[in-house]
Amino acid sequence: MNPMPLFRRHHLAALACTAVSLLVGPAALAQPAYPSQPVTFVNNFPPGGPSDILARSVAAVLQETLKQPFVVDNKAGAAGNLGASAVAKAPADGHTVLFGIDTVFTVNPHLYPAMPFKNTDFKPVVIMASSGLLLGVNPRTGIQSFGDLLSQSRTKALNFSSAGNGSPGHLAAAQLGSSTPVKAQHIPYRGNTPAVTAVLSGEVDGGILATPGMLPHVQSGKITALAVTSAQRSRLAPQLPTVAELGLKTLEQEVLYVVMVPAATPDAVVQTLANGINAALKRPELQARMNSLDLFYEGTTGVAAAQRLASLSARYGQIVRNTGMQAN
């Protein structure tokens, strides 16, 4: 028996779809406009840090432009894995969105032997912004420059705080210890704020942490700043050299602020979110907020965003293996 001609099969399928639409009506077939209910931004780090501030700033604008409530829910823990896991298990409809930093996807898979999700469970909406870190020490160490840091480390191991295992500061401390004579012992804390507090109190010798949290204490003389890890100088502290300017380009590191959704989220929803977030970030008040956080606007979406995250993951995986970085 000859198979039914292809055009006839398509014709019959079209007739069947028409019959269904007549029975259920066009409203039942139409997809609801997005967003159709409140949207939750899951920020997988504690309140008060740059990613949390940025999330709340963007949420306020989207609530106005997309006409639905946008709320921020902080789910910190396990270097961001806790919040990311919650989003991975959420319905893929764009109403539960991860708002965090790249290390959850670029460092953690190499650092944690049993991840609660896979990178393929997500797709990027947008890489919003990037920033460097600030290397600073407690003045009681007597260290005034990177040269002093190198000299002192020849006779003494130095403790450096970070915002937690797998955080950008953890990665930077591992690199510092492997690329220079500095004996850098990593001390993890639960977030950037307690890590900065540890530097202030002298509980640790120094930290490699988000610039906005360190800078007020640098300006008051309570922390001595040595360098920034970004490729370009900080807008908030342009007098500080970059690590590349000190001849340590291997220490160069930027944090990417990313928005991710479950992989099955419809492309139209992802596009609506990406367009709304990028439009929000271009507003003067958001530009000013990013400047105050020492963030550089990126706005990368789609394939380019996925490729950039994959490239960083490959680089950081090599660093984790070369330095013997551990989660504990």
C-alpha atoms as a printed R data frame, in Angstrom:
    type eleno elety resid chain resno       x      y      z
1   ATOM     1    CA   MET     A     1   0.000  0.000  0.000
2   ATOM     2    CA   ASN     A     2   1.348  3.402 -0.946
3   ATOM     3    CA   PRO     A     3   1.775  5.782  1.977
4   ATOM     4    CA   MET     A     4  -0.631  8.690  2.163
5   ATOM     5    CA   PRO     A     5   0.836 11.628  0.219
6   ATOM     6    CA   LEU     A     6   2.582 14.124  2.459
7   ATOM     7    CA   PHE     A     7   0.463 17.115  1.368
8   ATOM     8    CA   ARG     A     8  -2.730 15.091  2.129
9   ATOM     9    CA   ARG     A     9  -1.528 14.216  5.626
10  ATOM    10    CA   HIS     A    10  -0.806 17.895  6.293
11  ATOM    11    CA   HIS     A    11  -4.273 18.793  4.909
12  ATOM    12    CA   LEU     A    12  -6.004 16.307  7.215
13  ATOM    13    CA   ALA     A    13  -3.959 17.521 10.188
14  ATOM    14    CA   ALA     A    14  -5.009 21.075  9.442
15  ATOM    15    CA   LEU     A    15  -8.659 20.016  9.295
16  ATOM    16    CA   ALA     A    16  -8.286 18.261 12.660
17  ATOM    17    CA   CYS     A    17  -6.768 21.391 14.241
18  ATOM    18    CA   THR     A    18  -9.600 23.484 12.826
19  ATOM    19    CA   ALA     A    19 -12.156 21.098 14.318
20  ATOM    20    CA   VAL     A    20 -10.461 21.284 17.736
21  ATOM    21    CA   SER     A    21 -10.379 25.082 17.621
22  ATOM    22    CA   LEU     A    22 -14.076 25.192 16.791
23  ATOM    23    CA   LEU     A    23 -14.840 22.928 19.740
24  ATOM    24    CA   VAL     A    24 -12.699 24.613 22.376
25  ATOM    25    CA   GLY     A    25 -12.558 28.151 20.986
26  ATOM    26    CA   PRO     A    26  -9.500 30.289 20.188
27  ATOM    27    CA   ALA     A    27  -9.063 31.498 23.769
28  ATOM    28    CA   ALA     A    28  -8.294 27.965 24.966
29  ATOM    29    CA   LEU     A    29  -5.544 27.542 22.353
30  ATOM    30    CA   ALA     A    30  -3.921 30.924 22.892
31  ATOM    31    CA   GLN     A    31  -0.974 31.125 25.282
32  ATOM    32    CA   PRO     A    32  -1.499 33.525 28.193
33  ATOM    33    CA   ALA     A    33   0.487 36.724 27.995
34  ATOM    34    CA   TYR     A    34   3.683 36.733 30.037
35  ATOM    35    CA   PRO     A    35   3.845 37.446 32.894
36  ATOM    36    CA   SER     A    36   0.404 36.193 33.894
37  ATOM    37    CA   GLN     A    37   1.109 36.110 37.649
38  ATOM    38    CA   PRO     A    38   3.684 37.435 40.140
39  ATOM    39    CA   VAL     A    39   7.303 36.699 39.250
40  ATOM    40    CA   THR     A    40   9.870 35.617 41.849
41  ATOM    41    CA   PHE     A    41  13.518 36.533 41.444
42  ATOM    42    CA   VAL     A    42  15.408 33.926 43.475
43  ATOM    43    CA   ASN     A    43  18.644 35.581 44.569
44  ATOM    44    CA   ASN     A    44  20.928 32.802 45.746
45  ATOM    45    CA   PHE     A    45  23.069 34.972 48.013
46  ATOM    46    CA   PRO     A    46  22.287 36.832 51.259
47  ATOM    47    CA   PRO     A    47  20.517 40.228 51.295
48  ATOM    48    CA   GLY     A    48  22.610 43.371 51.015
49  ATOM    49    CA   GLY     A    49  25.176 42.229 48.453
50  ATOM    50    CA   PRO     A    50  25.542 43.599 44.913
51  ATOM    51    CA   SER     A    51  23.441 40.858 43.280
52  ATOM    52    CA   ASP     A    52  20.644 41.403 45.798
53  ATOM    53    CA   ILE     A    53  20.673 45.187 45.335
54  ATOM    54    CA   LEU     A    54  20.661 44.801 41.556
55  ATOM    55    CA   ALA     A    55  17.828 42.251 41.724
56  ATOM    56    CA   ARG     A    56  15.634 44.579 43.774
57  ATOM    57    CA   SER     A    57  16.386 47.535 41.499
58  ATOM    58    CA   VAL     A    58  15.479 45.591 38.344
59  ATOM    59    CA   ALA     A    59  12.404 44.047 39.990
60  ATOM    60    CA   ALA     A    60  11.024 47.502 40.809
61  ATOM    61    CA   VAL     A    61  11.280 48.581 37.158
62  ATOM    62    CA   LEU     A    62   9.822 45.350 35.729
63  ATOM    63    CA   GLN     A    63   6.879 45.559 38.106
64  ATOM    64    CA   GLU     A    64   6.110 48.914 36.505
65  ATOM    65    CA   THR     A    65   6.698 47.932 32.871
66  ATOM    66    CA   LEU     A    66   5.337 44.349 32.819
67  ATOM    67    CA   LYS     A    67   2.359 45.069 35.103
68  ATOM    68    CA   GLN     A    68   2.867 42.183 37.550
69  ATOM    69    CA   PRO     A    69   4.494 42.038 40.993
70  ATOM    70    CA   PHE     A    70   8.210 41.119 40.902
71  ATOM    71    CA   VAL     A    71   9.523 39.965 44.284
72  ATOM    72    CA   VAL     A    72  13.014 38.989 45.414
73  ATOM    73    CA   ASP     A    73  13.412 35.819 47.488
74  ATOM    74    CA   ASN     A    74  16.875 35.280 48.997
75  ATOM    75    CA   LYS     A    75  17.803 31.590 49.132
76  ATOM    76    CA   ALA     A    76  21.456 31.580 50.170
77  ATOM    77    CA   GLY     A    77  23.539 28.524 50.898
78  ATOM    78    CA   ALA     A    78  26.041 26.058 49.403
79  ATOM    79    CA   ALA     A    79  27.751 28.769 47.327
80  ATOM    80    CA   GLY     A    80  24.510 29.569 45.551
81  ATOM    81    CA   ASN     A    81  23.547 25.958 44.831
82  ATOM    82    CA   LEU     A    82  20.552 26.062 47.170
83  ATOM    83    CA   GLY     A    83  18.755 28.851 45.341
84  ATOM    84    CA   ALA     A    84  19.710 27.547 41.912
85  ATOM    85    CA   SER     A    85  18.363 24.109 42.784
86  ATOM    86    CA   ALA     A    86  15.019 25.647 43.760
87  ATOM    87    CA   VAL     A    87  14.756 27.376 40.380
88  ATOM    88    CA   ALA     A    88  15.795 24.239 38.479
89  ATOM    89    CA   LYS     A    89  12.812 22.422 40.014
90  ATOM    90    CA   ALA     A    90  10.332 25.258 39.397
91  ATOM    91    CA   PRO     A    91   7.847 25.308 36.498
92  ATOM    92    CA   ALA     A    92   9.518 26.428 33.279
93  ATOM    93    CA   ASP     A    93   7.132 29.302 32.676
94  ATOM    94    CA   GLY     A    94   9.274 32.334 33.521
95  ATOM    95    CA   HIS     A    95   7.587 33.037 36.849
96  ATOM    96    CA   THR     A    96  10.529 31.716 38.917
97  ATOM    97    CA   VAL     A    97  13.833 33.202 37.801
98  ATOM    98    CA   LEU     A    98  17.390 32.873 39.118
99  ATOM    99    CA   PHE     A    99  19.133 36.187 39.701
100 ATOM   100    CA   GLY     A   100  22.732 35.666 40.754
101 ATOM   101    CA   ILE     A   101  26.359 35.402 39.640
102 ATOM   102    CA   ASP     A   102  28.172 33.166 37.201
103 ATOM   103    CA   THR     A   103  30.186 31.072 39.678
104 ATOM   104    CA   VAL     A   104  27.172 28.856 40.391
105 ATOM   105    CA   PHE     A   105  27.608 27.577 36.828
106 ATOM   106    CA   THR     A   106  31.278 28.248 36.124
107 ATOM   107    CA   VAL     A   107  32.976 27.209 39.390
108 ATOM   108    CA   ASN     A   108  30.621 25.059 41.473
109 ATOM   109    CA   PRO     A   109  30.314 22.156 38.996
110 ATOM   110    CA   HIS     A   110  34.097 21.701 39.265
111 ATOM   111    CA   LEU     A   111  34.200 22.185 43.031
112 ATOM   112    CA   TYR     A   112  31.263 20.161 44.350
113 ATOM   113    CA   PRO     A   113  31.273 16.405 43.637
114 ATOM   114    CA   ALA     A   114  27.486 16.089 43.911
115 ATOM   115    CA   MET     A   115  25.646 19.037 42.383
116 ATOM   116    CA   PRO     A   116  21.850 19.229 42.934
117 ATOM   117    CA   PHE     A   117  21.344 20.298 39.298
118 ATOM   118    CA   LYS     A   118  23.129 20.308 35.939
119 ATOM   119    CA   ASN     A   119  24.091 23.353 33.904
120 ATOM   120    CA   THR     A   120  21.886 21.977 31.148
121 ATOM   121    CA   ASP     A   121  18.887 22.420 33.472
122 ATOM   122    CA   PHE     A   122  19.169 26.167 32.785
123 ATOM   123    CA   LYS     A   123  19.476 28.621 29.944
124 ATOM   124    CA   PRO     A   124  20.629 32.230 30.222
125 ATOM   125    CA   VAL     A   125  18.258 35.156 29.908
126 ATOM   126    CA   VAL     A   126  20.937 37.837 30.069
127 ATOM   127    CA   ILE     A   127  24.403 38.578 31.432
128 ATOM   128    CA   MET     A   128  23.525 41.932 32.936
129 ATOM   129    CA   ALA     A   129  26.813 43.298 34.204
130 ATOM   130    CA   SER     A   130  30.347 42.508 35.298
131 ATOM   131    CA   SER     A   131  32.587 43.703 38.091
132 ATOM   132    CA   GLY     A   132  35.992 43.047 39.541
133 ATOM   133    CA   LEU     A   133  37.027 42.335 43.130
134 ATOM   134    CA   LEU     A   134  39.121 44.437 45.487
135 ATOM   135    CA   LEU     A   135  42.143 42.990 47.254
136 ATOM   136    CA   GLY     A   136  42.395 44.649 50.667
137 ATOM   137    CA   VAL     A   137  44.072 44.002 54.011
138 ATOM   138    CA   ASN     A   138  43.660 45.068 57.609
139 ATOM   139    CA   PRO     A   139  46.067 47.986 58.362
140 ATOM   140    CA   ARG     A   140  47.363 46.103 61.407
141 ATOM   141    CA   THR     A   141  49.200 43.778 59.030
142 ATOM   142    CA   GLY     A   142  51.489 46.686 58.119
143 ATOM   143    CA   ILE     A   143  50.995 45.896 54.436
144 ATOM   144    CA   GLN     A   144  50.792 49.044 52.283
145 ATOM   145    CA   SER     A   145  51.338 47.657 48.775
146 ATOM   146    CA   PHE     A   146  51.355 44.446 46.816
147 ATOM   147    CA   GLY     A   147  55.122 44.397 47.206
148 ATOM   148    CA   ASP     A   148  54.678 44.444 50.998
149 ATOM   149    CA   LEU     A   149  52.226 41.550 50.672
150 ATOM   150    CA   LEU     A   150  54.810 39.495 48.824
151 ATOM   151    CA   SER     A   151  57.537 40.348 51.358
152 ATOM   152    CA   GLN     A   152  55.466 39.512 54.418
153 ATOM   153    CA   SER     A   153  54.181 36.266 52.944
154 ATOM   154    CA   ARG     A   154  57.722 34.897 52.752
155 ATOM   155    CA   THR     A   155  57.737 34.480 56.515
156 ATOM   156    CA   LYS     A   156  54.036 34.243 57.367
157 ATOM   157    CA   ALA     A   157  50.941 32.577 55.969
158 ATOM   158    CA   LEU     A   158  48.123 35.077 55.447
159 ATOM   159    CA   ASN     A   159  44.392 34.422 55.838
160 ATOM   160    CA   PHE     A   160  41.978 35.775 53.209
161 ATOM   161    CA   SER     A   161  38.230 35.862 53.641
162 ATOM   162    CA   SER     A   162  35.715 35.247 50.875
163 ATOM   163    CA   ALA     A   163  31.936 35.290 50.522
164 ATOM   164    CA   GLY     A   164  31.919 31.494 50.717
165 ATOM   165    CA   ASN     A   165  33.212 28.309 49.152
166 ATOM   166    CA   GLY     A   166  33.046 28.572 45.394
167 ATOM   167    CA   SER     A   167  32.684 32.362 45.501
168 ATOM   168    CA   PRO     A   168  34.766 34.648 43.279
169 ATOM   169    CA   GLY     A   169  36.959 35.508 46.275
170 ATOM   170    CA   HIS     A   170  37.650 31.832 46.912
171 ATOM   171    CA   LEU     A   171  38.761 31.418 43.313
172 ATOM   172    CA   ALA     A   172  40.910 34.554 43.551
173 ATOM   173    CA   ALA     A   173  42.564 33.402 46.798
174 ATOM   174    CA   ALA     A   174  43.401 30.047 45.219
175 ATOM   175    CA   GLN     A   175  44.918 31.835 42.238
176 ATOM   176    CA   LEU     A   176  46.854 34.203 44.501
177 ATOM   177    CA   GLY     A   177  48.382 31.266 46.338
178 ATOM   178    CA   SER     A   178  49.305 29.404 43.153
179 ATOM   179    CA   SER     A   179  50.535 32.326 41.015
180 ATOM   180    CA   THR     A   180  52.625 34.206 43.580
181 ATOM   181    CA   PRO     A   181  54.792 33.407 46.633
182 ATOM   182    CA   VAL     A   182  51.864 34.462 48.870
183 ATOM   183    CA   LYS     A   183  50.803 31.708 51.258
184 ATOM   184    CA   ALA     A   184  47.075 32.431 51.061
185 ATOM   185    CA   GLN     A   185  44.802 30.487 53.359
186 ATOM   186    CA   HIS     A   186  41.142 30.775 52.383
187 ATOM   187    CA   ILE     A   187  38.556 31.426 55.112
188 ATOM   188    CA   PRO     A   188  34.951 31.220 53.821
189 ATOM   189    CA   TYR     A   189  32.088 33.279 55.262
190 ATOM   190    CA   ARG     A   190  28.367 33.360 54.517
191 ATOM   191    CA   GLY     A   191  28.281 36.310 52.161
192 ATOM   192    CA   ASN     A   192  30.293 39.411 51.299
193 ATOM   193    CA   THR     A   193  29.236 41.468 54.334
194 ATOM   194    CA   PRO     A   194  30.521 39.066 57.039
195 ATOM   195    CA   ALA     A   195  33.675 38.511 54.966
196 ATOM   196    CA   VAL     A   196  34.344 42.270 54.970
197 ATOM   197    CA   THR     A   197  33.584 42.432 58.707
198 ATOM   198    CA   ALA     A   198  36.233 39.757 59.288
199 ATOM   199    CA   VAL     A   199  38.837 41.958 57.558
200 ATOM   200    CA   LEU     A   200  37.768 44.977 59.611
201 ATOM   201    CA   SER     A   201  38.023 43.128 62.921
202 ATOM   202    CA   GLY     A   202  41.367 41.544 62.127
203 ATOM   203    CA   GLU     A   203  39.857 38.072 62.298
204 ATOM   204    CA   VAL     A   204  41.557 37.590 58.916
205 ATOM   205    CA   ASP     A   205  44.475 39.437 57.354
206 ATOM   206    CA   GLY     A   206  42.657 40.418 54.197
207 ATOM   207    CA   GLY     A   207  40.017 39.624 51.640
208 ATOM   208    CA   ILE     A   208  39.402 39.589 47.895
209 ATOM   209    CA   LEU     A   209  35.834 40.819 47.834
210 ATOM   210    CA   ALA     A   210  33.212 42.877 46.017
211 ATOM   211    CA   THR     A   211  34.487 46.451 45.739
212 ATOM   212    CA   PRO     A   212  31.360 48.287 47.036
213 ATOM   213    CA   GLY     A   213  31.490 46.424 50.353
214 ATOM   214    CA   MET     A   214  35.175 47.190 50.860
215 ATOM   215    CA   LEU     A   215  35.416 50.736 49.550
216 ATOM   216    CA   PRO     A   216  33.753 52.690 52.404
217 ATOM   217    CA   HIS     A   217  36.254 51.109 54.796
218 ATOM   218    CA   VAL     A   218  39.130 51.852 52.430
219 ATOM   219    CA   GLN     A   219  38.049 55.493 52.375
220 ATOM   220    CA   SER     A   220  37.868 55.590 56.190
221 ATOM   221    CA   GLY     A   221  41.327 54.039 56.518
222 ATOM   222    CA   LYS     A   222  40.066 50.817 58.138
223 ATOM   223    CA   ILE     A   223  41.088 48.658 55.166
224 ATOM   224    CA   THR     A   224  44.171 49.126 52.976
225 ATOM   225    CA   ALA     A   225  43.384 48.507 49.294
226 ATOM   226    CA   LEU     A   226  46.093 46.981 47.110
227 ATOM   227    CA   ALA     A   227  44.573 46.245 43.691
228 ATOM   228    CA   VAL     A   228  41.461 45.281 41.728
229 ATOM   229    CA   THR     A   229  41.036 42.081 39.723
230 ATOM   230    CA   SER     A   230  39.049 43.566 36.816
231 ATOM   231    CA   ALA     A   231  40.541 44.123 33.367
232 ATOM   232    CA   GLN     A   232  39.926 47.854 33.758
233 ATOM   233    CA   ARG     A   233  40.334 50.129 36.753
234 ATOM   234    CA   SER     A   234  37.430 50.583 39.132
235 ATOM   235    CA   ARG     A   235  35.313 53.679 38.537
236 ATOM   236    CA   LEU     A   236  34.910 53.975 42.302
237 ATOM   237    CA   ALA     A   237  38.642 53.739 43.045
238 ATOM   238    CA   PRO     A   238  40.509 54.688 39.855
239 ATOM   239    CA   GLN     A   239  43.731 55.194 41.798
240 ATOM   240    CA   LEU     A   240  44.033 51.441 42.414
241 ATOM   241    CA   PRO     A   241  46.079 49.412 39.938
242 ATOM   242    CA   THR     A   242  44.657 46.356 38.227
243 ATOM   243    CA   VAL     A   243  46.390 43.035 38.883
244 ATOM   244    CA   ALA     A   244  47.487 43.034 35.236
245 ATOM   245    CA   GLU     A   245  49.231 46.379 35.808
246 ATOM   246    CA   LEU     A   246  51.120 44.700 38.644
247 ATOM   247    CA   GLY     A   247  52.283 41.991 36.234
248 ATOM   248    CA   LEU     A   248  49.786 39.418 37.537
249 ATOM   249    CA   LYS     A   249  47.339 39.006 34.675
250 ATOM   250    CA   THR     A   250  46.697 35.406 35.790
251 ATOM   251    CA   LEU     A   251  44.843 36.912 38.789
252 ATOM   252    CA   GLU     A   252  42.501 38.860 36.524
253 ATOM   253    CA   GLN     A   253  38.916 37.943 37.332
254 ATOM   254    CA   GLU     A   254  35.483 39.419 36.795
255 ATOM   255    CA   VAL     A   255  32.153 38.488 38.321
256 ATOM   256    CA   LEU     A   256  29.234 38.197 35.907
257 ATOM   257    CA   TYR     A   257  25.742 39.043 37.132
258 ATOM   258    CA   VAL     A   258  23.381 36.644 35.376
259 ATOM   259    CA   VAL     A   259  19.679 35.907 35.030
260 ATOM   260    CA   MET     A   260  18.840 32.253 34.325
261 ATOM   261    CA   VAL     A   261  15.635 30.251 33.860
262 ATOM   262    CA   PRO     A   262  14.815 26.535 33.606
263 ATOM   263    CA   ALA     A   263  15.925 25.189 30.215
264 ATOM   264    CA   ALA     A   264  12.391 24.387 29.017
265 ATOM   265    CA   THR     A   265  11.193 27.983 29.433
266 ATOM   266    CA   PRO     A   266   9.652 29.149 26.117
267 ATOM   267    CA   ASP     A   267  11.904 31.355 24.006
268 ATOM   268    CA   ALA     A   268   9.202 34.044 23.798
269 ATOM   269    CA   VAL     A   269   9.168 34.299 27.597
270 ATOM   270    CA   VAL     A   270  12.964 34.460 27.727
271 ATOM   271    CA   GLN     A   271  12.946 37.225 25.114
272 ATOM   272    CA   THR     A   272  10.339 39.240 27.020
273 ATOM   273    CA   LEU     A   273  12.422 38.971 30.190
274 ATOM   274    CA   ALA     A   274  15.686 39.815 28.412
275 ATOM   275    CA   ASN     A   275  14.183 42.839 26.679
276 ATOM   276    CA   GLY     A   276  12.584 44.080 29.895
277 ATOM   277    CA   ILE     A   277  15.756 43.655 31.960
278 ATOM   278    CA   ASN     A   278  18.019 45.283 29.375
279 ATOM   279    CA   ALA     A   279  15.609 48.208 29.046
280 ATOM   280    CA   ALA     A   280  15.579 48.558 32.840
281 ATOM   281    CA   LEU     A   281  19.386 48.514 33.055
282 ATOM   282    CA   LYS     A   282  19.622 51.356 30.526
283 ATOM   283    CA   ARG     A   283  17.488 53.692 32.648
284 ATOM   284    CA   PRO     A   284  19.499 56.553 34.162
285 ATOM   285    CA   GLU     A   285  18.586 55.571 37.717
286 ATOM   286    CA   LEU     A   286  19.719 51.975 37.132
287 ATOM   287    CA   GLN     A   287  22.907 53.162 35.436
288 ATOM   288    CA   ALA     A   288  23.633 55.276 38.503
289 ATOM   289    CA   ARG     A   289  22.919 52.316 40.785
290 ATOM   290    CA   MET     A   290  25.273 50.092 38.792
291 ATOM   291    CA   ASN     A   291  27.977 52.743 38.921
292 ATOM   292    CA   SER     A   292  27.596 52.886 42.696
293 ATOM   293    CA   LEU     A   293  28.096 49.108 42.802
294 ATOM   294    CA   ASP     A   294  31.102 49.310 40.464
295 ATOM   295    CA   LEU     A   295  29.250 47.283 37.828
296 ATOM   296    CA   PHE     A   296  29.891 47.554 34.097
297 ATOM   297    CA   TYR     A   297  26.840 47.027 31.888
298 ATOM   298    CA   GLU     A   298  27.005 43.974 29.614
299 ATOM   299    CA   GLY     A   299  23.525 43.108 28.273
300 ATOM   300    CA   THR     A   300  24.627 39.858 26.592
301 ATOM   301    CA   THR     A   301  21.838 37.431 25.647
302 ATOM   302    CA   GLY     A   302  21.190 34.180 23.789
303 ATOM   303    CA   VAL     A   303  23.983 32.117 22.253
304 ATOM   304    CA   ALA     A   304  26.631 34.731 23.082
305 ATOM   305    CA   ALA     A   305  25.729 34.550 26.794
306 ATOM   306    CA   ALA     A   306  25.796 30.749 26.801
307 ATOM   307    CA   GLN     A   307  29.181 30.700 25.046
308 ATOM   308    CA   ARG     A   308  30.696 33.171 27.483
309 ATOM   309    CA   LEU     A   309  29.576 31.123 30.477
310 ATOM   310    CA   ALA     A   310  30.903 27.933 28.872
311 ATOM   311    CA   SER     A   311  34.272 29.577 28.214
312 ATOM   312    CA   LEU     A   312  34.547 30.766 31.827
313 ATOM   313    CA   SER     A   313  33.569 27.328 33.088
314 ATOM   314    CA   ALA     A   314  36.413 25.767 31.109
315 ATOM   315    CA   ARG     A   315  38.899 28.331 32.452
316 ATOM   316    CA   TYR     A   316  37.782 28.047 36.072
317 ATOM   317    CA   GLY     A   317  37.648 24.263 35.911
318 ATOM   318    CA   GLN     A   318  41.317 24.282 34.988
319 ATOM   319    CA   ILE     A   319  42.083 26.626 37.903
320 ATOM   320    CA   VAL     A   320  40.210 24.387 40.346
321 ATOM   321    CA   ARG     A   321  42.164 21.356 39.160
322 ATOM   322    CA   ASN     A   322  45.536 23.133 39.096
323 ATOM   323    CA   THR     A   323  45.186 24.705 42.550
324 ATOM   324    CA   GLY     A   324  43.467 21.816 44.320
325 ATOM   325    CA   MET     A   325  40.612 24.099 45.397
326 ATOM   326    CA   GLN     A   326  38.192 22.319 47.696
327 ATOM   327    CA   ALA     A   327  34.684 23.114 48.937
328 ATOM   328    CA   ASN     A   328  35.659 22.485 52.550
